[in-house]
């Protein structure tokens, strides 16, 4: 896989600094489309089980106050499983404005990599079954393809069963 500096987001810069191999995939984002993961799959012709979305959740009853969840576009985030994996009693989706503030990215372009404020990252265990996965590159219309173990290693993340159909 090649590295592409042309993308120039905090995510691609962090990957380049860490010498992690990745490929940047750019596409024309439709500003009227708010189904960001599905748009990525459609525009790039990727497998929705290999294309992952980044979601920010609030935790209560233990653990950090916020957690970043990375799950396949083909499914949904299981909030109960996420809370359990994060060592909390409950998880709820974070307010989009809060997610943007803590990550430094806009909704639809939130990458698990290069966030403004570091938070725990949990990647759905299904990522292990793919040689590479795609995650947001830090802006709408940009995806990064990389090995899931490279993502987990870079972010000191962990795998857990947090996705559901």
DSSP file (Angstrom, degrees, kcal/mol; ACC not computed):
  #  RESIDUE AA STRUCTURE BP1 BP2  ACC     N-H-->O    O-->H-N    N-H-->O    O-->H-N    TCO  KAPPA ALPHA  PHI   PSI    X-CA   Y-CA   Z-CA
    1    1 A X              0   0    0      0, 0.0     2,-0.2     0, 0.0    21,-0.1   0.000 360.0 360.0 360.0 145.2    0.0    0.0    0.0
    2    2 A X        -     0   0    0     19,-0.1     2,-0.4    22,-0.1    22,-0.2  -0.623 360.0-126.8 -98.7 157.9    1.2    3.5   -0.7
    3    3 A X        -     0   0    0     -2,-0.2     2,-0.5    20,-0.1    20,-0.1  -0.857  18.9-159.8 -99.9 140.9    1.2    6.5    1.4
    4    4 A X    >   -     0   0    0     -2,-0.4     3,-0.7     1,-0.1     4,-0.3  -0.955  13.5-175.4-124.5 112.6   -0.4    9.7    0.0
    5    5 A X  G >  S+     0   0    0     -2,-0.5     3,-0.8     1,-0.2    -1,-0.1   0.638  72.2  85.7 -77.9 -14.0    0.5   13.0    1.6
    6    6 A X  G 3  S+     0   0    0      1,-0.2    -1,-0.2     2,-0.1     6,-0.0   0.766  78.1  65.4 -61.2 -25.2   -2.0   14.8   -0.7
    7    7 A X  G <  S-     0   0    0     -3,-0.7    -1,-0.2     1,-0.1    -2,-0.1   0.908  78.3-174.4 -66.5 -41.8   -4.8   14.1    1.8
    8    8 A X    <   +     0   0    0     -3,-0.8     2,-0.2    -4,-0.3    -3,-0.1   0.794  26.1 137.2  55.8  40.8   -3.1   16.3    4.5
    9    9 A X  S  > S-     0   0    0    128,-0.1     4,-2.7     1,-0.1     5,-0.3  -0.701  71.4-103.3-106.6 165.8   -5.4   15.7    7.5
   10   10 A X  H  > S+     0   0    0     -2,-0.2     4,-2.2     1,-0.2     5,-0.2   0.858 123.3  54.7 -54.1 -33.6   -4.4   15.1   11.1
   11   11 A X  H  > S+     0   0    0    126,-0.4     4,-2.2     2,-0.2    -1,-0.2   0.949 110.6  41.8 -66.0 -49.8   -5.1   11.4   10.4
   12   12 A X  H  > S+     0   0    0    125,-0.5     4,-2.3     1,-0.2    -2,-0.2   0.874 115.0  51.8 -68.5 -35.2   -2.9   11.0    7.4
   13   13 A X  H  X S+     0   0    0     -4,-2.7     4,-2.6     2,-0.2    -1,-0.2   0.907 109.5  49.8 -65.8 -40.8   -0.2   13.1    9.0
   14   14 A X  H  X S+     0   0    0     -4,-2.2     4,-1.9    -5,-0.3    -2,-0.2   0.904 111.8  48.5 -64.2 -41.4   -0.3   10.9   12.1
   15   15 A X  H  <>S+     0   0    0     -4,-2.2     5,-2.6     2,-0.2     4,-0.4   0.914 112.4  48.1 -64.5 -42.9   -0.1    7.7   10.0
   16   16 A X  H ><5S+     0   0    0     -4,-2.3     3,-1.2     1,-0.2    -2,-0.2   0.926 111.4  49.8 -64.3 -45.1    2.9    9.1    8.0
   17   17 A X  H 3<5S+     0   0    0     -4,-2.6    -1,-0.2     1,-0.3    -2,-0.2   0.863 112.8  47.7 -60.9 -35.9    4.7   10.2   11.2
   18   18 A X  T 3<5S-     0   0    0     -4,-1.9    -1,-0.3    -5,-0.2    -2,-0.2   0.445 111.1-123.0 -85.8  -0.1    4.2    6.7   12.7
   19   19 A X  T < 5 +     0   0    0     -3,-1.2     2,-0.5    -4,-0.4    -3,-0.2   0.857  55.0 158.4  59.2  37.8    5.4    5.0    9.4
   20   20 A X      < -     0   0    0     -5,-2.6     2,-0.3    -6,-0.2    -1,-0.2  -0.805  42.3-123.1 -92.2 130.3    2.1    3.1    9.1
   21   21 A X        +     0   0    0     -2,-0.5   126,-0.5    -3,-0.1     2,-0.3  -0.554  46.6 150.1 -74.7 132.8    1.3    2.0    5.6
   22   22 A X        -     0   0    0     -2,-0.3     2,-0.4   -21,-0.1   124,-0.2  -0.975  38.7-135.3-154.3 163.5   -2.0    3.2    4.2
   23   23 A X  E     -A  145   0A   0    122,-2.0   122,-3.0    -2,-0.3     2,-0.4  -0.998  19.1-142.8-124.5 129.9   -3.8    4.2    1.1
   24   24 A X  E     -A  144   0A   0     -2,-0.4     2,-0.5   120,-0.2   120,-0.2  -0.786  13.0-164.7 -91.5 132.3   -5.9    7.3    0.9
   25   25 A X  E     -A  143   0A   0    118,-3.3   118,-2.8    -2,-0.4     2,-0.3  -0.972   7.3-168.6-119.2 116.0   -9.1    7.0   -1.2
   26   26 A X  E     +A  142   0A   0     -2,-0.5     2,-0.3   116,-0.2   116,-0.2  -0.797  10.0 169.0-105.7 148.4  -10.7   10.3   -2.2
   27   27 A X        -     0   0    0    114,-2.3     2,-0.8    -2,-0.3    17,-0.1  -0.966  44.2 -89.6-149.2 162.9  -14.2   10.7   -3.7
   28   28 A X        -     0   0    0     -2,-0.3     2,-0.3    15,-0.1   113,-0.1  -0.667  43.3-144.9 -79.2 111.7  -16.5   13.6   -4.4
   29   29 A X        -     0   0    0     -2,-0.8     2,-0.7   111,-0.2   111,-0.0  -0.612   6.4-136.0 -79.3 133.7  -18.8   14.0   -1.4
   30   30 A X    >   -     0   0    0     -2,-0.3     3,-2.2     1,-0.1   111,-0.1  -0.817   8.4-150.2 -87.5 113.6  -22.4   15.0   -2.0
   31   31 A X  T 3  S+     0   0    0     -2,-0.7    -1,-0.1     1,-0.3    -2,-0.0   0.679  96.2  56.5 -61.5 -15.8  -23.2   17.7    0.6
   32   32 A X  T 3  S+     0   0    0      2,-0.0     2,-0.6    -3,-0.0    -1,-0.3   0.573  88.1  90.3 -88.9  -9.6  -26.8   16.6    0.5
   33   33 A X    <   +     0   0    0     -3,-2.2    -3,-0.0     1,-0.1     3,-0.0  -0.788  44.3 172.2 -92.3 117.4  -25.9   13.0    1.5
   34   34 A X        +     0   0    0     -2,-0.6     2,-0.8     1,-0.1     3,-0.2   0.172  59.4  90.7-109.4  15.8  -25.9   12.5    5.3
   35   35 A X     >  +     0   0    0      1,-0.2     4,-2.6     2,-0.1     5,-0.2  -0.675  56.7 172.4-105.0  72.8  -25.5    8.7    5.1
   36   36 A X  H  >  +     0   0    0     -2,-0.8     4,-2.1     1,-0.2    -1,-0.2   0.852  68.8  46.0 -59.5 -45.8  -21.7    9.1    5.1
   37   37 A X  H  > S+     0   0    0      1,-0.2     4,-2.2     2,-0.2    -1,-0.2   0.926 114.8  47.3 -63.7 -45.0  -20.7    5.4    5.4
   38   38 A X  H  > S+     0   0    0      1,-0.2     4,-2.5     2,-0.2    -2,-0.2   0.873 110.0  54.1 -64.5 -36.7  -23.1    4.3    2.8
   39   39 A X  H  X S+     0   0    0     -4,-2.6     4,-3.2     2,-0.2     5,-0.3   0.910 107.3  51.2 -63.3 -41.5  -21.9    7.1    0.5
   40   40 A X  H  X S+     0   0    0     -4,-2.1     4,-2.7     2,-0.2     6,-0.3   0.940 110.7  48.0 -59.6 -48.2  -18.3    5.9    0.9
   41   41 A X  H  X>S+     0   0    0     -4,-2.2     4,-1.5     1,-0.2     5,-0.9   0.923 116.1  44.2 -58.4 -46.3  -19.3    2.3    0.0
   42   42 A X  H  <5S+     0   0    0     -4,-2.5    -2,-0.2     2,-0.2    -1,-0.2   0.936 116.8  44.0 -66.2 -47.8  -21.2    3.5   -3.0
   43   43 A X  H  <5S+     0   0    0     -4,-3.2    -2,-0.2     1,-0.2    -1,-0.2   0.865 124.5  33.2 -68.8 -37.2  -18.6    6.0   -4.3
   44   44 A X  H  <5S-     0   0    0     -4,-2.7    -1,-0.2    -5,-0.3    -2,-0.2   0.578 100.3-128.2 -96.9 -10.5  -15.5    3.7   -3.7
   45   45 A X  T  <5 +     0   0    0     -4,-1.5    -3,-0.2    -5,-0.3     2,-0.2   0.858  55.1 154.0  66.9  35.1  -17.3    0.4   -4.5
   46   46 A X      < -     0   0    0     -5,-0.9     2,-0.4    -6,-0.3    -1,-0.2  -0.483  53.2 -94.5 -95.0 166.0  -16.0   -1.1   -1.3
   47   47 A X    >>  -     0   0    0     -2,-0.2     3,-1.7     1,-0.1     4,-0.8  -0.663  27.0-141.0 -77.2 125.9  -17.5   -3.9    0.8
   48   48 A X  T 34 S+     0   0    0     -2,-0.4    26,-1.7     1,-0.3    25,-0.7   0.702 103.1  57.2 -64.6 -17.4  -19.7   -2.5    3.6
   49   49 A X  T 34 S+     0   0    0     24,-0.2    -1,-0.3     1,-0.2    23,-0.1   0.631 111.1  42.5 -84.2 -13.5  -18.3   -5.1    6.0
   50   50 A X  T <4 S+     0   0    0     -3,-1.7    84,-2.3    83,-0.1     2,-0.5   0.434 100.5  81.6-107.1  -5.7  -14.8   -3.9    5.3
   51   51 A X  B  <  -b  134   0A   0     -4,-0.8    22,-3.3    82,-0.2    23,-0.4  -0.910  69.3-160.4-105.2 123.8  -15.7   -0.2    5.5
   52   52 A X  E     -D   72   0B   0     82,-3.4     2,-0.3    -2,-0.5    84,-0.3  -0.805   9.6-147.3-114.0 145.5  -15.9    1.1    9.0
   53   53 A X  E     -D   71   0B   0     18,-3.4    18,-1.9    -2,-0.3     2,-0.5  -0.789  15.6-132.7-105.5 152.5  -17.6    4.2   10.6
   54   54 A X  E     -D   70   0B   0     56,-0.3     2,-0.4    -2,-0.3    54,-0.2  -0.923  26.9-180.0-109.0 122.5  -16.3    6.1   13.6
   55   55 A X  E     -D   69   0B   0     14,-3.1    14,-3.5    -2,-0.5     2,-0.5  -0.940  18.6-144.5-124.5 144.5  -18.8    6.9   16.3
   56   56 A X  E     -D   68   0B   0     -2,-0.4    38,-2.5    12,-0.2     2,-0.3  -0.926  21.3-174.9-109.9 131.2  -18.3    8.7   19.6
   57   57 A X  E     -DE  67  93B   0     10,-2.8    10,-2.3    -2,-0.5     2,-0.4  -0.912  21.6-129.0-125.7 152.2  -20.3    7.6   22.7
   58   58 A X  E     -DE  66  92B   0     34,-3.4    34,-2.1    -2,-0.3     2,-0.4  -0.809  24.5-152.4 -96.6 139.2  -20.7    8.9   26.2
   59   59 A X  E     - E   0  91B   0      6,-2.6     2,-0.3    -2,-0.4    32,-0.2  -0.865  10.4-171.3-112.7 146.6  -20.1    6.5   29.1
   60   60 A X  E     + E   0  90B   0     30,-2.2    30,-1.9    -2,-0.4    29,-1.8  -0.977  63.2  32.5-131.7 149.8  -21.6    6.5   32.6
   61   61 A X  S    S-     0   0    0     -2,-0.3    -1,-0.1    27,-0.2     2,-0.1   0.877 119.4 -12.3  78.9  39.0  -20.8    4.4   35.6
   62   62 A X  S    S+     0   0    0      1,-0.3    28,-0.1    26,-0.2    27,-0.1  -0.402  97.1  52.3 123.6 161.7  -17.1    3.8   35.1
   63   63 A X  S    S-     0   0    0     -2,-0.1    -1,-0.3    24,-0.1    24,-0.1  -0.147  97.7 -29.6  73.8-172.9  -14.4    4.1   32.5
   64   64 A X        -     0   0    0     22,-0.3    -5,-0.1     2,-0.1    55,-0.0  -0.341  60.4-117.3 -70.7 158.6  -13.6    7.3   30.6
   65   65 A X  S    S+     0   0    0     -7,-0.1    -6,-2.6     1,-0.1     2,-0.3   0.801  97.3  32.7 -70.8 -26.4  -16.4    9.8   29.9
   66   66 A X  E     -D   58   0B   0     -8,-0.2    54,-0.6    25,-0.0     2,-0.3  -0.952  65.4-174.0-130.2 150.5  -16.1    9.3   26.1
   67   67 A X  E     -Df  57 120B   0    -10,-2.3   -10,-2.8    -2,-0.3     2,-0.5  -0.990  20.2-134.3-141.3 148.0  -15.1    6.4   23.9
   68   68 A X  E     -Df  56 121B   0     52,-3.1    54,-2.7    -2,-0.3     2,-0.4  -0.911  21.8-163.6-104.3 125.7  -14.6    6.1   20.2
   69   69 A X  E     -Df  55 122B   0    -14,-3.5   -14,-3.1    -2,-0.5     2,-0.6  -0.916   6.5-161.9-113.0 135.6  -16.2    3.1   18.5
   70   70 A X  E     +Df  54 123B   0     52,-2.4    54,-3.0    -2,-0.4     2,-0.3  -0.953  24.6 160.8-120.2 110.9  -15.2    1.8   15.1
   71   71 A X  E     -D   53   0B   0    -18,-1.9   -18,-3.4    -2,-0.6     6,-0.1  -0.901  43.3 -86.4-131.9 155.7  -17.9   -0.5   13.5
   72   72 A X  E >   -D   52   0B   0     -2,-0.3     3,-1.5   -20,-0.3   -20,-0.3  -0.283  27.6-130.8 -62.3 144.8  -18.7   -1.8   10.0
   73   73 A X  T 3  S+     0   0    0    -22,-3.3   -24,-0.2   -25,-0.7    -1,-0.1   0.788 105.3  69.1 -61.3 -28.2  -21.0    0.4    7.9
   74   74 A X  T 3  S+     0   0    0    -26,-1.7    -1,-0.3   -23,-0.4     2,-0.2   0.606 109.5  23.7 -69.6 -11.6  -23.0   -2.8    7.2
   75   75 A X  S <  S-     0   0    0     -3,-1.5     2,-0.3   -27,-0.2    90,-0.2  -0.464  80.9 -97.5-133.8-156.0  -24.3   -2.9   10.8
   76   76 A X  E     -H  164   0C   0     88,-3.4    88,-2.3    -2,-0.2     2,-0.4  -0.862  34.4 -99.3-130.9 161.8  -24.9   -0.8   13.9
   77   77 A X  E     -H  163   0C   0     -2,-0.3     2,-0.9    86,-0.2    86,-0.2  -0.720  27.6-141.8 -82.3 129.6  -23.2   -0.1   17.2
   78   78 A X     >  -     0   0    0     84,-3.3     4,-2.4    -2,-0.4     5,-0.2  -0.829  14.3-167.2 -91.7 102.0  -24.4   -2.1   20.1
   79   79 A X  H  > S+     0   0    0     -2,-0.9     4,-2.5     1,-0.2    -1,-0.2   0.842  85.0  53.1 -63.0 -35.8  -24.3    0.4   22.9
   80   80 A X  H  > S+     0   0    0      2,-0.2     4,-2.2     1,-0.2    -1,-0.2   0.923 111.5  45.7 -65.7 -43.7  -24.8   -2.2   25.6
   81   81 A X  H  > S+     0   0    0      2,-0.2     4,-2.6     1,-0.2    -2,-0.2   0.874 112.0  52.6 -66.5 -37.2  -21.8   -4.2   24.3
   82   82 A X  H  X S+     0   0    0     -4,-2.4     4,-2.1    80,-0.2    -2,-0.2   0.936 108.6  49.6 -63.5 -46.4  -19.8   -1.0   24.0
   83   83 A X  H  X>S+     0   0    0     -4,-2.5     5,-3.0     1,-0.2     4,-0.6   0.932 112.8  47.6 -57.5 -46.5  -20.5   -0.1   27.6
   84   84 A X  H ><5S+     0   0    0     -4,-2.2     3,-1.1     1,-0.2    -1,-0.2   0.933 112.3  48.6 -60.2 -47.1  -19.4   -3.5   28.7
   85   85 A X  H 3<5S+     0   0    0     -4,-2.6    -1,-0.2     1,-0.3    -2,-0.2   0.805 113.3  48.3 -63.6 -30.0  -16.2   -3.5   26.6
   86   86 A X  H 3<5S-     0   0    0     -4,-2.1   -22,-0.3    -5,-0.2    -1,-0.3   0.460 115.6-113.7 -90.8  -2.1  -15.4    0.0   28.0
   87   87 A X  T <<5S+     0   0    0     -3,-1.1     2,-0.3    -4,-0.6    -3,-0.2   0.806  75.8 123.1  75.4  29.5  -16.0   -1.0   31.6
   88   88 A X      < -     0   0    0     -5,-3.0    -1,-0.3    -6,-0.2   -27,-0.2  -0.744  66.3-129.7-118.1 166.8  -19.0    1.3   32.0
   89   89 A X  S    S+     0   0    0    -29,-1.8     2,-0.3    -2,-0.3   -28,-0.2   0.842  88.4  12.2 -81.4 -35.7  -22.6    0.7   33.1
   90   90 A X  E     -E   60   0B   0    -30,-1.9   -30,-2.2    -7,-0.2     2,-0.4  -0.989  57.4-163.2-147.0 148.6  -24.1    2.6   30.2
   91   91 A X  E     +E   59   0B   0     -2,-0.3     2,-0.3   -32,-0.2   -32,-0.2  -0.991  10.9 175.5-131.9 142.7  -23.3    4.1   26.8
   92   92 A X  E     -E   58   0B   0    -34,-2.1   -34,-3.4    -2,-0.4     2,-0.1  -0.979  42.6 -89.4-140.7 151.8  -25.2    6.6   24.7
   93   93 A X  E     -E   57   0B   0     -2,-0.3   -36,-0.3   -36,-0.2     2,-0.1  -0.380  47.9-118.6 -61.2 136.6  -24.3    8.3   21.5
   94   94 A X        -     0   0    0    -38,-2.5   -38,-0.2     1,-0.1     2,-0.1  -0.414  34.9 -92.2 -72.3 151.7  -22.5   11.6   22.1
   95   95 A X     >  -     0   0    0      1,-0.1     4,-2.4    -2,-0.1     3,-0.5  -0.449  36.7-124.0 -59.6 134.8  -24.1   14.8   20.9
   96   96 A X  H  > S+     0   0    0      1,-0.2     4,-2.4     2,-0.2     5,-0.2   0.861 111.2  53.4 -54.0 -38.7  -22.7   15.5   17.4
   97   97 A X  H  > S+     0   0    0      2,-0.2     4,-2.1     1,-0.2    -1,-0.2   0.891 109.9  47.9 -64.7 -38.3  -21.4   19.0   18.5
   98   98 A X  H  > S+     0   0    0     -3,-0.5     4,-2.6     2,-0.2     5,-0.3   0.907 110.1  52.3 -66.4 -41.7  -19.5   17.4   21.4
   99   99 A X  H  X S+     0   0    0     -4,-2.4     4,-1.8     1,-0.2     6,-0.4   0.911 111.6  46.7 -60.5 -42.7  -18.1   14.7   19.1
  100  100 A X  H  X S+     0   0    0     -4,-2.4     4,-2.3    -5,-0.2     5,-0.3   0.909 112.2  50.8 -65.4 -41.8  -16.8   17.4   16.7
  101  101 A X  H  < S+     0   0    0     -4,-2.1    -2,-0.2     1,-0.2    -1,-0.2   0.922 115.2  39.9 -63.8 -45.9  -15.4   19.4   19.5
  102  102 A X  H  < S+     0   0    0     -4,-2.6    15,-2.0     1,-0.2    -1,-0.2   0.794 123.0  39.3 -79.0 -27.3  -13.4   16.6   21.1
  103  103 A X  H  < S-     0   0    0     -4,-1.8    13,-2.0    -5,-0.3    -2,-0.2   0.783  95.1-133.6 -91.1 -27.9  -12.2   15.0   17.9
  104  104 A X  S  < S+     0   0    0     -4,-2.3     2,-0.3     1,-0.4    -3,-0.1   0.539  72.8 103.8  84.0   6.4  -11.5   18.1   15.9
  105  105 A X  S    S-     0   0    0     -6,-0.4    -1,-0.4    -5,-0.3     2,-0.3  -0.797  73.4-112.4-117.7 160.2  -13.3   16.6   12.9
  106  106 A X    >   -     0   0    0     -2,-0.3     3,-2.6    32,-0.3     4,-0.2  -0.668  45.6 -89.6 -89.5 149.6  -16.8   17.2   11.4
  107  107 A X  T 3  S+     0   0    0      1,-0.3    33,-0.1    -2,-0.3    -1,-0.1  -0.308 120.0  33.0 -54.5 136.0  -19.5   14.6   11.6
  108  108 A X  T 3  S+     0   0    0    -54,-0.2    33,-0.3     2,-0.1    -1,-0.3   0.250 121.2  54.3  93.7 -11.6  -19.2   12.4    8.5
  109  109 A X  S <  S+     0   0    0     -3,-2.6     2,-0.5    31,-0.1    -2,-0.2   0.147  70.4 135.1-135.6  16.2  -15.4   12.9    8.5
  110  110 A X        -     0   0    0    -56,-0.2    26,-0.4    -5,-0.2   -56,-0.3  -0.580  35.7-165.7 -74.4 120.7  -14.5   11.8   12.1
  111  111 A X        -     0   0    0     -2,-0.5    26,-0.1     2,-0.2    -6,-0.1  -0.785  26.9-137.1-102.0 148.4  -11.5    9.6   12.0
  112  112 A X  S    S+     0   0    0     -2,-0.3     3,-0.4    24,-0.3     2,-0.4   0.656  89.5  75.3 -73.6 -12.6  -10.4    7.4   14.8
  113  113 A X  S    S+     0   0    0     23,-0.3    -2,-0.2     1,-0.2  -102,-0.2  -0.788  98.4  11.0-103.5 139.2   -6.8    8.6   14.0
  114  114 A X  S    S+     0   0    0     -2,-0.4    -1,-0.2     1,-0.2  -103,-0.1   0.782  78.6 171.8  73.0  28.4   -5.4   12.1   14.8
  115  115 A X        -     0   0    0     -3,-0.4   -11,-0.2     1,-0.1    -1,-0.2  -0.373  40.9-125.1 -71.8 151.4   -8.1   13.3   17.1
  116  116 A X  S    S+     0   0    0    -13,-2.0     2,-0.5     1,-0.2   -13,-0.2   0.905 101.0  33.1 -61.5 -44.4   -7.7   16.5   19.0
  117  117 A X  S    S-     0   0    0    -15,-2.0    -1,-0.2     2,-0.0     2,-0.2  -0.967  90.0-127.3-118.7 122.7   -8.4   14.8   22.3
  118  118 A X        +     0   0    0     -2,-0.5     2,-0.3    -3,-0.1    -2,-0.0  -0.441  35.8 167.0 -69.6 136.4   -7.3   11.2   22.8
  119  119 A X        -     0   0    0     -2,-0.2   -52,-0.1   -54,-0.0    -4,-0.1  -0.946  45.1 -77.2-140.9 162.2  -10.0    8.9   24.0
  120  120 A X  E     -f   67   0B   0    -54,-0.6   -52,-3.1    -2,-0.3     2,-0.4  -0.324  45.5-151.6 -60.3 143.3  -10.2    5.1   24.3
  121  121 A X  E     -f   68   0B   0     34,-0.2    37,-1.4    35,-0.2     2,-0.5  -0.977  11.1-170.3-122.0 130.2  -10.9    3.4   20.9
  122  122 A X  E     -fg  69 158B   0    -54,-2.7   -52,-2.4    -2,-0.4     2,-0.4  -0.986   7.6-159.9-121.3 124.7  -12.7    0.1   20.6
  123  123 A X  E     -fg  70 159B   0     35,-2.7    37,-1.9    -2,-0.5   -52,-0.2  -0.867  29.9-105.3-105.7 133.5  -12.7   -1.6   17.1
  124  124 A X  E >   - g   0 160B   0    -54,-3.0     3,-2.2    -2,-0.4     4,-0.2  -0.323  27.6-125.6 -58.2 136.5  -15.3   -4.2   16.3
  125  125 A X  G >  S+     0   0    0     35,-1.8     3,-1.6     1,-0.3     4,-0.3   0.699 102.8  77.2 -59.3 -21.5  -13.7   -7.6   16.3
  126  126 A X  G >  S+     0   0    0      1,-0.3     3,-1.5    34,-0.2    -1,-0.3   0.744  77.7  74.9 -62.5 -21.2  -15.0   -8.3   12.8
  127  127 A X  G X  S+     0   0    0     -3,-2.2     3,-1.7     1,-0.3    21,-0.3   0.817  82.4  68.6 -60.2 -30.0  -12.2   -6.1   11.5
  128  128 A X  G <  S+     0   0    0     -3,-1.6    -1,-0.3     1,-0.3    -2,-0.2   0.746  87.5  65.8 -61.5 -23.7   -9.8   -8.9   12.3
  129  129 A X  G <  S+     0   0    0     -3,-1.5     2,-0.4    -4,-0.3    -1,-0.3   0.444  94.0  72.1 -81.6   2.5  -11.3  -11.0    9.4
  130  130 A X  S <  S-     0   0    0     -3,-1.7    18,-0.4     1,-0.1     3,-0.1  -0.928  71.9-142.5-119.8 142.0  -10.0   -8.5    6.8
  131  131 A X  S    S+     0   0    0     -2,-0.4     2,-0.3     1,-0.2    17,-0.3   0.893  93.4   8.5 -64.9 -40.0   -6.5   -7.9    5.5
  132  132 A X        -     0   0    0     15,-0.2     2,-0.3    16,-0.1    15,-0.2  -0.972  67.9-165.0-138.5 154.5   -7.4   -4.2    5.3
  133  133 A X  E     - C   0 146A   0     13,-2.8    13,-2.3    -2,-0.3     2,-0.4  -0.878  18.9-125.0-129.6 165.6  -10.3   -2.0    6.4
  134  134 A X  E     +bC  51 145A   0    -84,-2.3   -82,-3.4    -2,-0.3     2,-0.3  -0.951  29.2 170.7-114.6 135.2  -11.3    1.5    5.5
  135  135 A X  E     - C   0 144A   0      9,-2.3     9,-3.4    -2,-0.4   -82,-0.1  -0.874  46.2 -73.9-130.8 166.2  -11.9    4.2    8.0
  136  136 A X  E     - C   0 143A   0    -26,-0.4   -23,-0.3   -84,-0.3   -24,-0.3  -0.325  32.5-147.2 -61.5 141.8  -12.5    8.0    7.6
  137  137 A X        -     0   0    0      5,-3.1  -125,-0.5     2,-0.5  -126,-0.4   0.357  58.0 -83.1 -92.7   4.5   -9.4    9.9    6.7
  138  138 A X  S    S+     0   0    0      4,-0.4     2,-0.3     1,-0.2   -32,-0.3   0.507 105.8  53.7 107.9   5.0  -10.5   13.0    8.6
  139  139 A X  S >  S-     0   0    0      3,-0.5     3,-1.5   -31,-0.1    -2,-0.5  -0.969  93.3 -85.1-159.4 157.3  -12.8   14.8    6.2
  140  140 A X  T 3  S+     0   0    0     -2,-0.3  -111,-0.2     1,-0.3   -31,-0.1  -0.429 115.6  29.0 -63.0 134.3  -15.9   13.9    4.2
  141  141 A X  T 3  S+     0   0    0    -33,-0.3  -114,-2.3     1,-0.2     2,-0.4   0.577 101.8  96.5  91.0  10.2  -14.8   12.3    0.9
  142  142 A X  E <   +A   26   0A   0     -3,-1.5    -5,-3.1  -116,-0.2    -3,-0.5  -0.973  44.5 176.8-137.3 122.6  -11.6   10.8    2.2
  143  143 A X  E     -AC  25 136A   0   -118,-2.8  -118,-3.3    -2,-0.4     2,-0.5  -0.917  17.7-144.7-120.5 150.6  -11.1    7.2    3.4
  144  144 A X  E     -AC  24 135A   0     -9,-3.4    -9,-2.3    -2,-0.3     2,-0.5  -0.956   7.2-154.0-116.0 130.6   -8.0    5.5    4.6
  145  145 A X  E     +AC  23 134A   0   -122,-3.0  -122,-2.0    -2,-0.5     2,-0.3  -0.908  32.9 140.5-104.2 127.7   -7.3    1.9    3.9
  146  146 A X  E     - C   0 133A   0    -13,-2.3   -13,-2.8    -2,-0.5     2,-0.2  -0.967  56.7 -78.2-156.1 167.7   -5.0    0.1    6.3
  147  147 A X    >>  -     0   0    0   -126,-0.5     4,-1.8    -2,-0.3     3,-0.6  -0.538  38.7-131.5 -71.1 136.2   -4.4   -3.2    8.2
  148  148 A X  H 3> S+     0   0    0    -18,-0.4     4,-2.6   -21,-0.3     5,-0.2   0.871 107.4  54.4 -59.5 -37.2   -6.7   -3.4   11.2
  149  149 A X  H 3> S+     0   0    0      1,-0.2     4,-2.5     2,-0.2    -1,-0.2   0.837 105.8  53.5 -66.2 -30.4   -3.9   -4.4   13.5
  150  150 A X  H <> S+     0   0    0     -3,-0.6     4,-2.6     2,-0.2    -1,-0.2   0.909 109.9  47.9 -67.0 -41.3   -1.9   -1.3   12.4
  151  151 A X  H  X S+     0   0    0     -4,-1.8     4,-2.1     2,-0.2     6,-0.3   0.949 114.6  45.0 -61.5 -50.0   -5.0    0.8   13.4
  152  152 A X  H  X>S+     0   0    0     -4,-2.6     5,-2.2     1,-0.2     4,-0.7   0.899 115.0  48.4 -62.7 -42.1   -5.3   -0.9   16.8
  153  153 A X  H ><5S+     0   0    0     -4,-2.5     3,-0.6    -5,-0.2    -1,-0.2   0.929 111.4  48.5 -64.9 -46.2   -1.6   -0.7   17.4
  154  154 A X  H 3<5S+     0   0    0     -4,-2.6    -2,-0.2     1,-0.2    -1,-0.2   0.900 119.8  37.5 -60.6 -42.7   -1.2    2.9   16.5
  155  155 A X  H 3<5S-     0   0    0     -4,-2.1    -1,-0.2    -5,-0.2   -34,-0.2   0.454 103.3-124.8 -90.8  -1.1   -4.2    4.0   18.7
  156  156 A X  T <<5 +     0   0    0     -4,-0.7   -35,-0.2    -3,-0.6    -3,-0.2   0.902  63.7 151.3  52.5  39.9   -3.5    1.5   21.5
  157  157 A X      < -     0   0    0     -5,-2.2     2,-0.3    -6,-0.3   -35,-0.2  -0.154  35.4-139.6 -86.8-175.8   -7.1    0.4   20.8
  158  158 A X  E     -g  122   0B   0    -37,-1.4   -35,-2.7    -3,-0.1     2,-0.3  -0.985  12.1-113.7-147.2 160.2   -8.6   -3.0   21.4
  159  159 A X  E     +g  123   0B   0     -2,-0.3     2,-0.3   -37,-0.2   -35,-0.2  -0.685  39.0 157.1 -91.7 145.6  -11.0   -5.3   19.7
  160  160 A X  E     -g  124   0B   0    -37,-1.9   -35,-1.8    -2,-0.3     2,-1.6  -0.964  52.7 -98.3-159.0 158.1  -14.4   -6.2   21.1
  161  161 A X        +     0   0    0     -2,-0.3   -37,-0.1   -37,-0.2   -76,-0.1  -0.633  66.9 137.1 -79.5  86.7  -17.7   -7.5   19.8
  162  162 A X        +     0   0    0     -2,-1.6   -84,-3.3   -92,-0.1     2,-0.2   0.424  42.9  84.5-115.9  -1.2  -19.5   -4.1   19.6
  163  163 A X  E     -H   77   0C   0    -86,-0.2     2,-0.3    -3,-0.2   -86,-0.2  -0.666  49.9-177.7-100.9 157.8  -21.3   -4.3   16.3
  164  164 A X  E      H   76   0C   0    -88,-2.3   -88,-3.4    -2,-0.2    -2,-0.0  -0.970 360.0 360.0-146.3 160.1  -24.6   -5.9   15.5
  165  165 A X              0   0    0     -2,-0.3   -88,-0.1   -90,-0.2    -2,-0.0   0.467 360.0 360.0 -78.4 360.0  -26.7   -6.4   12.3
